[in-house]
Amino acid sequence: MNNCTIYLRHDDPIECIQEISVRASKVGLEIHPLVKEKPGDKFSQLILGTHNFIQCSARGADESRSRVLKHIAQTTVIVGVPRATDSPLGSELSVVAGVVLAMDAIIFDGTTMRDHSGADLLT
């Protein structure tokens, strides 16, 4: 199984982590949340790396990439989910999608950026 990463926009990162932790524990999903503590920290490096990956991938139309990049730039919480998926739309990813349902989230499945329905946001 592969890992996935969830990029969340939320006004209160601590509340967001508490909410997603409760949701994940109900379905037995292991998560690793991360918030920005200072410039240049691991959170900041992940945001910059993801931004660079999307810009350099040349996937999707400029408008699609711009929407995803805007979301990434406004992310306040990153959640790593080890062993989340064994295929881009595997049943495990469905569990992850259910956890972030109704949250302002984008899921990176190791290949592309997806919304909670599994739609590829870079097409």
N, CA, C and O atoms as CSV, one atom per row, in Angstrom:
chain,resi,resn,atom,element,x,y,z
A,1,MET,N,N,0.833,-1.186,0.000
A,1,MET,CA,C,0.000,0.000,0.000
A,1,MET,C,C,0.874,1.246,0.000
A,1,MET,O,O,1.999,1.228,0.499
A,2,ASN,N,N,0.362,2.296,-0.549
A,2,ASN,CA,C,1.062,3.567,-0.608
A,2,ASN,C,C,0.522,4.533,0.426
A,2,ASN,O,O,-0.533,4.316,1.021
A,3,ASN,N,N,1.263,5.591,0.622
A,3,ASN,CA,C,0.833,6.662,1.502
A,3,ASN,C,C,0.050,7.681,0.692
A,3,ASN,O,O,0.133,7.710,-0.535
A,4,CYS,N,N,-0.709,8.513,1.386
A,4,CYS,CA,C,-1.300,9.670,0.737
A,4,CYS,C,C,-1.139,10.853,1.683
A,4,CYS,O,O,-0.888,10.689,2.877
A,5,THR,N,N,-1.285,12.029,1.128
A,5,THR,CA,C,-1.148,13.248,1.905
A,5,THR,C,C,-2.389,14.096,1.677
A,5,THR,O,O,-2.850,14.255,0.547
A,6,ILE,N,N,-2.919,14.633,2.758
A,6,ILE,CA,C,-4.112,15.469,2.690
A,6,ILE,C,C,-3.708,16.909,2.992
A,6,ILE,O,O,-3.030,17.179,3.983
A,7,TYR,N,N,-4.128,17.820,2.135
A,7,TYR,CA,C,-3.864,19.250,2.314
A,7,TYR,C,C,-5.180,19.914,2.691
A,7,TYR,O,O,-6.118,19.951,1.894
A,8,LEU,N,N,-5.244,20.436,3.905
A,8,LEU,CA,C,-6.483,21.014,4.433
A,8,LEU,C,C,-6.353,22.512,4.632
A,8,LEU,O,O,-5.324,23.005,5.093
A,9,ARG,N,N,-7.422,23.236,4.276
A,9,ARG,CA,C,-7.515,24.650,4.607
A,9,ARG,C,C,-8.537,24.753,5.731
A,9,ARG,O,O,-9.667,24.284,5.593
A,10,HIS,N,N,-8.146,25.359,6.826
A,10,HIS,CA,C,-9.013,25.459,7.996
A,10,HIS,C,C,-8.590,26.680,8.803
A,10,HIS,O,O,-7.398,26.964,8.925
A,11,ASP,N,N,-9.559,27.401,9.353
A,11,ASP,CA,C,-9.255,28.601,10.146
A,11,ASP,C,C,-8.503,28.289,11.424
A,11,ASP,O,O,-7.689,29.092,11.881
A,12,ASP,N,N,-8.771,27.125,12.006
A,12,ASP,CA,C,-8.160,26.754,13.281
A,12,ASP,C,C,-7.456,25.409,13.126
A,12,ASP,O,O,-8.100,24.365,13.235
A,13,PRO,N,N,-6.145,25.413,12.873
A,13,PRO,CA,C,-5.430,24.150,12.647
A,13,PRO,C,C,-5.572,23.144,13.787
A,13,PRO,O,O,-5.693,21.946,13.530
A,14,ILE,N,N,-5.560,23.596,15.026
A,14,ILE,CA,C,-5.677,22.667,16.158
A,14,ILE,C,C,-7.049,21.996,16.151
A,14,ILE,O,O,-7.151,20.785,16.349
A,15,GLU,N,N,-8.090,22.772,15.927
A,15,GLU,CA,C,-9.447,22.207,15.835
A,15,GLU,C,C,-9.538,21.229,14.669
A,15,GLU,O,O,-10.171,20.180,14.780
A,16,CYS,N,N,-8.907,21.573,13.555
A,16,CYS,CA,C,-8.901,20.714,12.375
A,16,CYS,C,C,-8.247,19.368,12.696
A,16,CYS,O,O,-8.771,18.314,12.336
A,17,ILE,N,N,-7.100,19.413,13.375
A,17,ILE,CA,C,-6.397,18.175,13.732
A,17,ILE,C,C,-7.242,17.333,14.671
A,17,ILE,O,O,-7.299,16.112,14.527
A,18,GLN,N,N,-7.896,17.967,15.624
A,18,GLN,CA,C,-8.758,17.225,16.548
A,18,GLN,C,C,-9.905,16.559,15.793
A,18,GLN,O,O,-10.208,15.388,16.018
A,19,GLU,N,N,-10.536,17.310,14.898
A,19,GLU,CA,C,-11.666,16.772,14.139
A,19,GLU,C,C,-11.247,15.611,13.245
A,19,GLU,O,O,-11.913,14.576,13.219
A,20,ILE,N,N,-10.153,15.776,12.514
A,20,ILE,CA,C,-9.737,14.713,11.600
A,20,ILE,C,C,-9.203,13.505,12.378
A,20,ILE,O,O,-9.332,12.370,11.920
A,21,SER,N,N,-8.610,13.742,13.542
A,21,SER,CA,C,-8.139,12.633,14.380
A,21,SER,C,C,-9.303,11.778,14.864
A,21,SER,O,O,-9.222,10.549,14.853
A,22,VAL,N,N,-10.374,12.419,15.285
A,22,VAL,CA,C,-11.566,11.690,15.734
A,22,VAL,C,C,-12.151,10.895,14.581
A,22,VAL,O,O,-12.467,9.715,14.732
A,23,ARG,N,N,-12.296,11.538,13.428
A,23,ARG,CA,C,-12.853,10.857,12.258
A,23,ARG,C,C,-11.989,9.661,11.861
A,23,ARG,O,O,-12.509,8.582,11.578
A,24,ALA,N,N,-10.670,9.855,11.841
A,24,ALA,CA,C,-9.758,8.781,11.426
A,24,ALA,C,C,-9.785,7.613,12.407
A,24,ALA,O,O,-9.738,6.452,12.000
A,25,SER,N,N,-9.862,7.923,13.700
A,25,SER,CA,C,-9.856,6.840,14.694
A,25,SER,C,C,-11.112,5.988,14.593
A,25,SER,O,O,-11.076,4.797,14.902
A,26,LYS,N,N,-12.216,6.578,14.167
A,26,LYS,CA,C,-13.468,5.823,14.031
A,26,LYS,C,C,-13.381,4.756,12.945
A,26,LYS,O,O,-14.097,3.755,12.991
A,27,VAL,N,N,-12.501,4.975,11.967
A,27,VAL,CA,C,-12.372,4.000,10.874
A,27,VAL,C,C,-11.027,3.280,10.916
A,27,VAL,O,O,-10.674,2.570,9.975
A,28,GLY,N,N,-10.278,3.459,11.997
A,28,GLY,CA,C,-9.017,2.754,12.174
A,28,GLY,C,C,-7.901,3.232,11.261
A,28,GLY,O,O,-7.021,2.455,10.890
A,29,LEU,N,N,-7.934,4.507,10.899
A,29,LEU,CA,C,-6.949,5.073,9.996
A,29,LEU,C,C,-5.850,5.768,10.786
A,29,LEU,O,O,-6.132,6.617,11.632
A,30,GLU,N,N,-4.620,5.415,10.519
A,30,GLU,CA,C,-3.472,6.059,11.162
A,30,GLU,C,C,-3.169,7.360,10.429
A,30,GLU,O,O,-3.079,7.374,9.202
A,31,ILE,N,N,-3.010,8.456,11.175
A,31,ILE,CA,C,-2.687,9.728,10.545
A,31,ILE,C,C,-1.523,10.404,11.260
A,31,ILE,O,O,-1.238,10.127,12.425
A,32,HIS,N,N,-0.861,11.296,10.533
A,32,HIS,CA,C,0.246,12.072,11.073
A,32,HIS,C,C,0.055,13.526,10.659
A,32,HIS,O,O,0.453,13.911,9.559
A,33,PRO,N,N,-0.555,14.349,11.533
A,33,PRO,CA,C,-0.794,15.750,11.180
A,33,PRO,C,C,0.461,16.610,11.342
A,33,PRO,O,O,1.359,16.300,12.125
A,34,LEU,N,N,0.487,17.688,10.582
A,34,LEU,CA,C,1.619,18.599,10.611
A,34,LEU,C,C,1.100,20.016,10.396
A,34,LEU,O,O,0.288,20.250,9.501
A,35,VAL,N,N,1.561,20.957,11.207
A,35,VAL,CA,C,1.210,22.369,11.049
A,35,VAL,C,C,2.499,23.185,11.008
A,35,VAL,O,O,3.555,22.738,11.456
A,36,LYS,N,N,2.384,24.381,10.463
A,36,LYS,CA,C,3.557,25.252,10.374
A,36,LYS,C,C,3.906,25.792,11.748
A,36,LYS,O,O,3.057,26.339,12.451
A,37,GLU,N,N,5.159,25.632,12.118
A,37,GLU,CA,C,5.649,26.160,13.384
A,37,GLU,C,C,6.528,27.380,13.168
A,37,GLU,O,O,6.492,28.333,13.947
A,38,LYS,N,N,7.325,27.341,12.093
A,38,LYS,CA,C,8.212,28.457,11.784
A,38,LYS,C,C,8.610,28.369,10.317
A,38,LYS,O,O,8.499,27.304,9.710
A,39,PRO,N,N,9.069,29.469,9.744
A,39,PRO,CA,C,9.515,29.421,8.346
A,39,PRO,C,C,10.633,28.395,8.158
A,39,PRO,O,O,11.544,28.287,8.979
A,40,GLY,N,N,10.541,27.648,7.063
A,40,GLY,CA,C,11.572,26.671,6.742
A,40,GLY,C,C,11.430,25.328,7.429
A,40,GLY,O,O,12.278,24.455,7.246
A,41,ASP,N,N,10.369,25.137,8.224
A,41,ASP,CA,C,10.181,23.857,8.909
A,41,ASP,C,C,9.689,22.791,7.936
A,41,ASP,O,O,9.524,23.062,6.746
A,42,LYS,N,N,9.458,21.588,8.433
A,42,LYS,CA,C,9.046,20.469,7.576
A,42,LYS,C,C,7.751,20.785,6.824
A,42,LYS,O,O,7.625,20.451,5.646
A,43,PHE,N,N,6.786,21.428,7.497
A,43,PHE,CA,C,5.527,21.828,6.866
A,43,PHE,C,C,5.831,22.714,5.655
A,43,PHE,O,O,5.342,22.463,4.553
A,44,SER,N,N,6.634,23.741,5.871
A,44,SER,CA,C,6.966,24.681,4.799
A,44,SER,C,C,7.670,23.975,3.644
A,44,SER,O,O,7.403,24.273,2.480
A,45,GLN,N,N,8.560,23.049,3.956
A,45,GLN,CA,C,9.266,22.310,2.922
A,45,GLN,C,C,8.313,21.441,2.103
A,45,GLN,O,O,8.457,21.336,0.885
A,46,LEU,N,N,7.343,20.821,2.770
A,46,LEU,CA,C,6.349,20.007,2.048
A,46,LEU,C,C,5.490,20.870,1.130
A,46,LEU,O,O,5.200,20.481,-0.002
A,47,ILE,N,N,5.084,22.037,1.614
A,47,ILE,CA,C,4.279,22.942,0.788
A,47,ILE,C,C,5.071,23.364,-0.449
A,47,ILE,O,O,4.557,23.312,-1.567
A,48,LEU,N,N,6.310,23.779,-0.248
A,48,LEU,CA,C,7.142,24.209,-1.376
A,48,LEU,C,C,7.425,23.061,-2.341
A,48,LEU,O,O,7.394,23.245,-3.558
A,49,GLY,N,N,7.698,21.890,-1.801
A,49,GLY,CA,C,7.949,20.727,-2.652
A,49,GLY,C,C,6.731,20.337,-3.469
A,49,GLY,O,O,6.849,20.005,-4.649
A,50,THR,N,N,5.565,20.376,-2.848
A,50,THR,CA,C,4.324,20.043,-3.556
A,50,THR,C,C,4.039,21.082,-4.634
A,50,THR,O,O,3.669,20.737,-5.757
A,51,HIS,N,N,4.212,22.339,-4.290
A,51,HIS,CA,C,4.005,23.428,-5.242
A,51,HIS,C,C,4.919,23.237,-6.453
A,51,HIS,O,O,4.473,23.371,-7.593
A,52,ASN,N,N,6.186,22.926,-6.213
A,52,ASN,CA,C,7.152,22.708,-7.288
A,52,ASN,C,C,6.768,21.497,-8.135
A,52,ASN,O,O,6.841,21.545,-9.363
A,53,PHE,N,N,6.356,20.408,-7.474
A,53,PHE,CA,C,5.952,19.194,-8.190
A,53,PHE,C,C,4.812,19.491,-9.159
A,53,PHE,O,O,4.840,19.053,-10.309
A,54,ILE,N,N,3.817,20.229,-8.697
A,54,ILE,CA,C,2.647,20.521,-9.533
A,54,ILE,C,C,3.042,21.438,-10.690
A,54,ILE,O,O,2.620,21.223,-11.826
A,55,GLN,N,N,3.839,22.443,-10.408
A,55,GLN,CA,C,4.270,23.354,-11.471
A,55,GLN,C,C,5.101,22.634,-12.528
A,55,GLN,O,O,4.956,22.907,-13.720
A,56,CYS,N,N,5.947,21.740,-12.116
A,56,CYS,CA,C,6.851,21.053,-13.048
A,56,CYS,C,C,6.217,19.851,-13.730
A,56,CYS,O,O,6.749,19.361,-14.725
A,57,SER,N,N,5.111,19.374,-13.226
A,57,SER,CA,C,4.513,18.155,-13.780
A,57,SER,C,C,3.901,18.383,-15.149
A,57,SER,O,O,3.786,17.439,-15.930
A,58,ALA,N,N,3.509,19.601,-15.460
A,58,ALA,CA,C,2.873,19.934,-16.730
A,58,ALA,C,C,1.586,19.140,-16.954
A,58,ALA,O,O,1.142,18.980,-18.091
A,59,ARG,N,N,0.990,18.642,-15.870
A,59,ARG,CA,C,-0.285,17.927,-15.978
A,59,ARG,C,C,-1.415,18.922,-15.862
A,59,ARG,O,O,-1.340,19.868,-15.078
A,60,GLY,N,N,-2.450,18.715,-16.632
A,60,GLY,CA,C,-3.641,19.530,-16.536
A,60,GLY,C,C,-3.495,20.894,-17.178
A,60,GLY,O,O,-2.403,21.338,-17.535
A,61,ALA,N,N,-4.635,21.535,-17.308
A,61,ALA,CA,C,-4.682,22.880,-17.880
A,61,ALA,C,C,-4.148,23.881,-16.866
A,61,ALA,O,O,-4.124,23.611,-15.665
A,62,ASP,N,N,-3.725,25.023,-17.353
A,62,ASP,CA,C,-3.203,26.071,-16.472
A,62,ASP,C,C,-4.213,26.420,-15.378
A,62,ASP,O,O,-3.834,26.616,-14.223
A,63,GLU,N,N,-5.486,26.496,-15.736
A,63,GLU,CA,C,-6.528,26.845,-14.764
A,63,GLU,C,C,-6.637,25.788,-13.662
A,63,GLU,O,O,-6.790,26.130,-12.490
A,64,SER,N,N,-6.562,24.526,-14.027
A,64,SER,CA,C,-6.622,23.442,-13.037
A,64,SER,C,C,-5.430,23.510,-12.097
A,64,SER,O,O,-5.583,23.422,-10.879
A,65,ARG,N,N,-4.252,23.666,-12.664
A,65,ARG,CA,C,-3.049,23.770,-11.833
A,65,ARG,C,C,-3.125,24.986,-10.916
A,65,ARG,O,O,-2.747,24.907,-9.747
A,66,SER,N,N,-3.607,26.097,-11.435
A,66,SER,CA,C,-3.720,27.318,-10.616
A,66,SER,C,C,-4.635,27.111,-9.419
A,66,SER,O,O,-4.322,27.557,-8.315
A,67,ARG,N,N,-5.773,26.433,-9.631
A,67,ARG,CA,C,-6.700,26.168,-8.520
A,67,ARG,C,C,-6.045,25.289,-7.459
A,67,ARG,O,O,-6.166,25.556,-6.264
A,68,VAL,N,N,-5.357,24.249,-7.896
A,68,VAL,CA,C,-4.690,23.349,-6.955
A,68,VAL,C,C,-3.558,24.080,-6.235
A,68,VAL,O,O,-3.405,23.938,-5.022
A,69,LEU,N,N,-2.771,24.855,-6.965
A,69,LEU,CA,C,-1.669,25.592,-6.356
A,69,LEU,C,C,-2.172,26.609,-5.333
A,69,LEU,O,O,-1.537,26.818,-4.299
A,70,LYS,N,N,-3.301,27.233,-5.616
A,70,LYS,CA,C,-3.883,28.187,-4.661
A,70,LYS,C,C,-4.266,27.459,-3.374
A,70,LYS,O,O,-4.018,27.955,-2.275
A,71,HIS,N,N,-4.870,26.283,-3.519
A,71,HIS,CA,C,-5.249,25.499,-2.342
A,71,HIS,C,C,-4.000,25.131,-1.538
A,71,HIS,O,O,-3.983,25.271,-0.316
A,72,ILE,N,N,-2.975,24.669,-2.212
A,72,ILE,CA,C,-1.742,24.277,-1.530
A,72,ILE,C,C,-1.149,25.471,-0.788
A,72,ILE,O,O,-0.719,25.335,0.357
A,73,ALA,N,N,-1.123,26.630,-1.423
A,73,ALA,CA,C,-0.555,27.823,-0.798
A,73,ALA,C,C,-1.340,28.255,0.444
A,73,ALA,O,O,-0.777,28.872,1.348
A,74,GLN,N,N,-2.629,27.936,0.492
A,74,GLN,CA,C,-3.481,28.328,1.620
A,74,GLN,C,C,-3.653,27.210,2.645
A,74,GLN,O,O,-4.420,27.358,3.596
A,75,THR,N,N,-2.956,26.111,2.464
A,75,THR,CA,C,-3.056,24.976,3.379
A,75,THR,C,C,-2.572,25.361,4.771
A,75,THR,O,O,-1.540,26.014,4.926
A,76,THR,N,N,-3.338,24.946,5.787
A,76,THR,CA,C,-2.939,25.202,7.180
A,76,THR,C,C,-2.585,23.917,7.915
A,76,THR,O,O,-1.904,23.959,8.940
A,77,VAL,N,N,-3.041,22.766,7.401
A,77,VAL,CA,C,-2.754,21.472,8.029
A,77,VAL,C,C,-2.448,20.458,6.932
A,77,VAL,O,O,-3.187,20.338,5.954
A,78,ILE,N,N,-1.351,19.733,7.111
A,78,ILE,CA,C,-1.020,18.620,6.222
A,78,ILE,C,C,-1.154,17.347,7.049
A,78,ILE,O,O,-0.659,17.275,8.174
A,79,VAL,N,N,-1.821,16.350,6.490
A,79,VAL,CA,C,-1.997,15.083,7.198
A,79,VAL,C,C,-1.455,13.959,6.327
A,79,VAL,O,O,-1.933,13.731,5.216
A,80,GLY,N,N,-0.463,13.269,6.839
A,80,GLY,CA,C,0.063,12.102,6.161
A,80,GLY,C,C,-0.712,10.869,6.587
A,80,GLY,O,O,-1.009,10.689,7.768
A,81,VAL,N,N,-1.039,10.022,5.622
A,81,VAL,CA,C,-1.780,8.795,5.911
A,81,VAL,C,C,-0.986,7.616,5.362
A,81,VAL,O,O,-1.063,7.320,4.170
A,82,PRO,N,N,-0.214,6.935,6.229
A,82,PRO,CA,C,0.549,5.778,5.748
A,82,PRO,C,C,-0.380,4.621,5.376
A,82,PRO,O,O,-1.440,4.428,5.973
A,83,ARG,N,N,0.050,3.865,4.378
A,83,ARG,CA,C,-0.710,2.688,3.940
A,83,ARG,C,C,-2.165,3.034,3.614
A,83,ARG,O,O,-3.082,2.305,3.991
A,84,ALA,N,N,-2.364,4.143,2.917
A,84,ALA,CA,C,-3.721,4.625,2.653
A,84,ALA,C,C,-4.348,4.028,1.408
A,84,ALA,O,O,-5.571,3.912,1.329
A,85,THR,N,N,-3.547,3.654,0.450
A,85,THR,CA,C,-4.127,3.237,-0.824
A,85,THR,C,C,-3.241,2.221,-1.533
A,85,THR,O,O,-2.015,2.317,-1.491
A,86,ASP,N,N,-3.864,1.263,-2.175
A,86,ASP,CA,C,-3.088,0.335,-2.982
A,86,ASP,C,C,-3.347,0.557,-4.466
A,86,ASP,O,O,-2.772,-0.129,-5.310
A,87,SER,N,N,-4.205,1.506,-4.780
A,87,SER,CA,C,-4.441,1.943,-6.148
A,87,SER,C,C,-5.011,3.355,-6.069
A,87,SER,O,O,-5.519,3.749,-5.019
A,88,PRO,N,N,-4.938,4.127,-7.156
A,88,PRO,CA,C,-5.380,5.515,-7.066
A,88,PRO,C,C,-6.802,5.693,-6.524
A,88,PRO,O,O,-7.090,6.696,-5.871
A,89,LEU,N,N,-7.675,4.749,-6.783
A,89,LEU,CA,C,-9.028,4.848,-6.249
A,89,LEU,C,C,-9.382,3.607,-5.447
A,89,LEU,O,O,-10.518,3.137,-5.490
A,90,GLY,N,N,-8.422,3.086,-4.728
A,90,GLY,CA,C,-8.637,1.888,-3.923
A,90,GLY,C,C,-9.625,2.127,-2.810
A,90,GLY,O,O,-9.940,3.271,-2.484
A,91,SER,N,N,-10.116,1.054,-2.226
A,91,SER,CA,C,-11.110,1.187,-1.163
A,91,SER,C,C,-10.562,1.951,0.032
A,91,SER,O,O,-11.310,2.642,0.723
A,92,GLU,N,N,-9.258,1.833,0.282
A,92,GLU,CA,C,-8.661,2.576,1.385
A,92,GLU,C,C,-8.733,4.070,1.143
A,92,GLU,O,O,-8.955,4.843,2.075
A,93,LEU,N,N,-8.545,4.488,-0.119
A,93,LEU,CA,C,-8.660,5.904,-0.441
A,93,LEU,C,C,-10.089,6.380,-0.221
A,93,LEU,O,O,-10.310,7.536,0.140
A,94,SER,N,N,-11.049,5.507,-0.433
A,94,SER,CA,C,-12.442,5.855,-0.159
A,94,SER,C,C,-12.638,6.166,1.320
A,94,SER,O,O,-13.406,7.059,1.678
A,95,VAL,N,N,-11.938,5.424,2.177
A,95,VAL,CA,C,-12.000,5.677,3.613
A,95,VAL,C,C,-11.404,7.049,3.920
A,95,VAL,O,O,-11.972,7.821,4.691
A,96,VAL,N,N,-10.253,7.347,3.310
A,96,VAL,CA,C,-9.628,8.658,3.496
A,96,VAL,C,C,-10.576,9.755,3.027
A,96,VAL,O,O,-10.748,10.765,3.709
A,97,ALA,N,N,-11.187,9.557,1.868
A,97,ALA,CA,C,-12.125,10.542,1.334
A,97,ALA,C,C,-13.298,10.751,2.284
A,97,ALA,O,O,-13.764,11.878,2.452
A,98,GLY,N,N,-13.773,9.691,2.900
A,98,GLY,CA,C,-14.863,9.814,3.866
A,98,GLY,C,C,-14.455,10.603,5.093
A,98,GLY,O,O,-15.270,11.317,5.677
A,99,VAL,N,N,-13.203,10.477,5.483
A,99,VAL,CA,C,-12.707,11.212,6.649
A,99,VAL,C,C,-12.669,12.709,6.371
A,99,VAL,O,O,-12.951,13.507,7.265
A,100,VAL,N,N,-12.325,13.104,5.148
A,100,VAL,CA,C,-12.225,14.525,4.832
A,100,VAL,C,C,-13.495,15.101,4.201
A,100,VAL,O,O,-13.530,16.274,3.830
A,101,LEU,N,N,-14.526,14.283,4.080
A,101,LEU,CA,C,-15.778,14.750,3.498
A,101,LEU,C,C,-16.252,16.005,4.221
A,101,LEU,O,O,-16.248,16.052,5.451
A,102,ALA,N,N,-16.650,16.997,3.484
A,102,ALA,CA,C,-17.143,18.285,3.984
A,102,ALA,C,C,-16.031,19.145,4.592
A,102,ALA,O,O,-16.309,20.193,5.175
A,103,MET,N,N,-14.789,18.713,4.461
A,103,MET,CA,C,-13.659,19.544,4.867
A,103,MET,C,C,-13.043,20.114,3.590
A,103,MET,O,O,-13.181,19.522,2.520
A,104,ASP,N,N,-12.379,21.232,3.692
A,104,ASP,CA,C,-11.747,21.871,2.556
A,104,ASP,C,C,-10.393,21.201,2.330
A,104,ASP,O,O,-9.357,21.685,2.786
A,105,ALA,N,N,-10.430,20.071,1.611
A,105,ALA,CA,C,-9.243,19.226,1.507
A,105,ALA,C,C,-8.975,18.780,0.079
A,105,ALA,O,O,-9.887,18.637,-0.735
A,106,ILE,N,N,-7.701,18.566,-0.196
A,106,ILE,CA,C,-7.242,17.938,-1.429
A,106,ILE,C,C,-6.357,16.771,-1.008
A,106,ILE,O,O,-5.574,16.886,-0.066
A,107,ILE,N,N,-6.486,15.649,-1.710
A,107,ILE,CA,C,-5.728,14.445,-1.388
A,107,ILE,C,C,-4.699,14.194,-2.494
A,107,ILE,O,O,-5.040,14.146,-3.676
A,108,PHE,N,N,-3.446,14.037,-2.094
A,108,PHE,CA,C,-2.395,13.625,-3.027
A,108,PHE,C,C,-2.179,12.134,-2.831
A,108,PHE,O,O,-1.788,11.700,-1.748
A,109,ASP,N,N,-2.429,11.350,-3.864
A,109,ASP,CA,C,-2.360,9.887,-3.748
A,109,ASP,C,C,-1.037,9.302,-4.236
A,109,ASP,O,O,-0.919,8.090,-4.418
A,110,GLY,N,N,-0.049,10.157,-4.447
A,110,GLY,CA,C,1.236,9.704,-4.953
A,110,GLY,C,C,1.381,9.900,-6.441
A,110,GLY,O,O,2.484,9.819,-6.982
A,111,THR,N,N,0.266,10.158,-7.110
A,111,THR,CA,C,0.271,10.362,-8.547
A,111,THR,C,C,-0.311,11.710,-8.933
A,111,THR,O,O,0.250,12.430,-9.759
A,112,THR,N,N,-1.442,12.044,-8.326
A,112,THR,CA,C,-2.145,13.267,-8.688
A,112,THR,C,C,-2.892,13.822,-7.478
A,112,THR,O,O,-2.926,13.203,-6.414
A,113,MET,N,N,-3.479,14.975,-7.656
A,113,MET,CA,C,-4.282,15.614,-6.612
A,113,MET,C,C,-5.745,15.264,-6.873
A,113,MET,O,O,-6.229,15.381,-7.999
A,114,ARG,N,N,-6.443,14.832,-5.820
A,114,ARG,CA,C,-7.844,14.419,-5.955
A,114,ARG,C,C,-8.710,15.130,-4.934
A,114,ARG,O,O,-8.243,15.537,-3.871
A,115,ASP,N,N,-9.995,15.271,-5.281
A,115,ASP,CA,C,-10.943,15.763,-4.282
A,115,ASP,C,C,-11.524,14.558,-3.549
A,115,ASP,O,O,-11.125,13.422,-3.805
A,116,HIS,N,N,-12.472,14.802,-2.632
A,116,HIS,CA,C,-13.007,13.700,-1.829
A,116,HIS,C,C,-13.764,12.660,-2.657
A,116,HIS,O,O,-13.947,11.529,-2.207
A,117,SER,N,N,-14.204,13.031,-3.862
A,117,SER,CA,C,-14.923,12.065,-4.704
A,117,SER,C,C,-13.963,11.202,-5.519
A,117,SER,O,O,-14.386,10.251,-6.176
A,118,GLY,N,N,-12.671,11.532,-5.477
A,118,GLY,CA,C,-11.679,10.787,-6.248
A,118,GLY,C,C,-11.375,11.408,-7.581
A,118,GLY,O,O,-10.534,10.899,-8.323
A,119,ALA,N,N,-12.048,12.515,-7.911
A,119,ALA,CA,C,-11.812,13.181,-9.205
A,119,ALA,C,C,-10.404,13.751,-9.254
A,119,ALA,O,O,-9.924,14.355,-8.294
A,120,ASP,N,N,-9.759,13.550,-10.383
A,120,ASP,CA,C,-8.412,14.080,-10.606
A,120,ASP,C,C,-8.536,15.584,-10.858
A,120,ASP,O,O,-9.160,16.008,-11.832
A,121,LEU,N,N,-7.943,16.377,-9.982
A,121,LEU,CA,C,-8.049,17.832,-10.085
A,121,LEU,C,C,-7.071,18.437,-11.082
A,121,LEU,O,O,-7.118,19.638,-11.350
A,122,LEU,N,N,-6.190,17.616,-11.630
A,122,LEU,CA,C,-5.205,18.110,-12.588
A,122,LEU,C,C,-5.496,17.633,-14.008
A,122,LEU,O,O,-4.585,17.549,-14.833
A,123,THR,N,N,-6.745,17.325,-14.295
A,123,THR,CA,C,-7.083,16.916,-15.675
A,123,THR,C,C,-7.698,18.054,-16.413
A,123,THR,O,O,-8.050,17.912,-17.583
